[in-house]
Amino acid sequence: MKKSLILSVLLVSFLCPAFTQSNWSFFRSATYKEKRTEYGFLSGVNINTIRQHKVNTFLKESVTNYTGVSIGGYFKLNINKQFGLKILAQYDQNGYKLGGLSFENINGTGIAPGSVTIRTTYLNFPLVGEFTFGNKIKYYVNGGPYVGFLLSSNVITKISSTSNAIGSGTKSKTDSYKSTNIGVSLGTGALIPISKKLALHFGLKNNFGLMSIIKPIATDDSKINTNAFSVFGGVNFKM
């Protein structure tokens, strides 16, 4: 996994300056005069759900949404006035919550309500095609594949009353999850200009995982796929 992360970072570092070189003019529209590239920084929240296949009834009935953070940046090549290619690098908190649980103390003499949260963090790299329209305020829609690299996975236990229960805590479960995740990213948003080269950026995005994130077990063929709906804001710069 570490090798994959290093290669991904090197790839982004190589692509960004390469996009600004004149050899990209081959791909640009002859009538597009600006010939600008853009970059930006974004942050927001992920409203996470999971899609389940062949999991036990208890898990299906207990799952609720989990809200995490999303922080990252992007680089965009404008091929013409309406279309461009954008590569993003994002730190995303994904996961799900199991609510309405009951915990028993070690002696079996007391029960307390609580919940368990499974929080996974990924470094995601979407590559999307983006269509832009509008005059002063620029609106866009985009879509494309993404690959994510698992950074960590933790099981967080919270109990309402720790006086008669086993207590709260966090335990790493990274070994139970695959090191990569692949999916499709779809988004829309708007750029509100502040100056010729600076704009405020607001948008919505959904990362739709296409593969199960849990490692297969010989006696269990259950699958869990991620789904993260994001609301974000940030800034956009034209180069």
Salt bridges, closest charged atoms under 4 A:
GLU130 OE2 - LYS76 NZ 2.92
GLU130 OE1 - LYS86 NZ 2.84
ASP221 OD2 - LYS54 NZ 3.18
